[in-house]
Amino acid sequence: MRMTDLEDILTLYNVDSRNSRLRDYYEADNLWRTLKIERDENRHSSFIAWLLNKDAMNDYSPFHKFLNLIVRQKEDDGDTDYQELKKAILLRKIKLKSIRITTEKTISALSVIRFNDRLDIYADCEISGIGDYSLLEIFIENKIDSTEGNCKISGKLEHLTSQEEAYKKMKQTERYYYACSKEHNLRKTPFNGEKTLQLFVFLTARKQEPEDKHFVTVTYQDLVDFILEPYLNRDDLDAHTSMVVKEYLRILGNPLNNITIMATTTEEKELLIDFYTRNEDLFRRALEVMMNNAETEEEEKNYASMLSSITKKRPRRYFQINGSEKELKMFEVVAEFVKYLLQKGKDFEEVDNIIKDYTKENVCHVSSNRSEVRRAEKSFESDYNGISFYVTKEWGLGSTGRNFDGLLKGIIQHYPDFVIQEI
């Protein structure tokens, strides 16, 4: 008997050994999974504290990259302290003399507020290179599945102060800023606020917004794109550290588990796209069956919408620059734009910052140091005046090139003499 089309598709799926790659990636042995701590906020805080401590004095360390990430995410509200700090970080003038990173730091250890709320991560750094400032504090509230909680009170406290009464009624980030910031002057003495800079960070897996506007939102995807994956590309990374970071990256995603997807690595994206591309017919058939067997009209519409979206073909995009007949891919256009900016006197760091502004991405897109570029091993190499530089190829991965479209818009607005035409 001749097999049906669906049976043909299922047979091809079953005999294709490449379909096991994604499963093998998700099911590989992993200490985090073995200990069942994949979504334990305290354990994630401990890992991040460990990572930020690694080789922290180095200008290219995870800690310095984290500082760059924070100042890129934070809106400039006119705070002169912050403006000085941002300038020093971007120009690499800030120097660390010492750094102490702790987890579960109690508010009562820092503030006259006597409650035992705990900061997930607290960094206390002695610094130089920023005028008279000698201390930098970073307060990190880490959220994975939970939301901002209520005030924690251990034991009985009599005769609460007016500040403590106010503190009790606030949300978590509001409380921490109230108790620890220079603005409210509730810190324990001695505290030389005039020589201290502060950053407040809200680290989130679900893109929540903090209750307190002084906290800068950083996502776990930001950590992956801007810190963890570039860190793995360093030539001087030892085998043990590399193994620890890779194990950590593998437990951030995994849609096969019924847990929050915190971030997606480049390797995981490529495996998912490869799996989908080879099995698109099977996905389409499955959606057709679910649509035809939907129990409600709303379910039927949802399946129909998904079916319509995967049916649309996404052709490769090509471009021409300044009337040239040469057809360029997205990353080749970026390389030409880099040369254009270098010719105008920009350096590679300035060029990369311009691209980040237009794409709204915090990953490294271009550098003369290959290991700095996202997915370095697959980057595109070009040169300007005999100097090699590297551009990431990841512009249309898993999308229609949304990030590239942001870059196009920025170029059109600010560099009208660099004419890009899509063909």
Secondary structure, DSSP 8 states (H G I E B T S, - for coil): ----HHHHHHHHHHH-GGGHHHHHHHHS--HHHHTT-TT-HHHHHHHHHHHHHTTTTSTTSHHHHHHHHHHHHS---S-HHHHHHHHHHHTT--EEEEEEEEEEEEHHHHBS-----EEEEEEEEEEESSTT--EEEEEEEEESS---------S---S--HHHHHHHTS-HHHHHHHHHSTTTT-B-SS--GGGEEEEEEEEESS----SSTTSEEEEHHHHIIIIIHHHHT-TT--HHHHHHHHHHHHTS--TTSSS------HHHHHHHHHHHHHTHHHHHHHHHHHHHT-SSHHHHHHHHHHHHHHHS------EEETT----B-HHHHHHHHHHHHHHTT--HHHHHHHHHHHHT--S--EESSGGGSTTGGG-EEEEETTEEEEE--TTSTTSSSHHHHHHHHHHHHH-TTS-EEE-
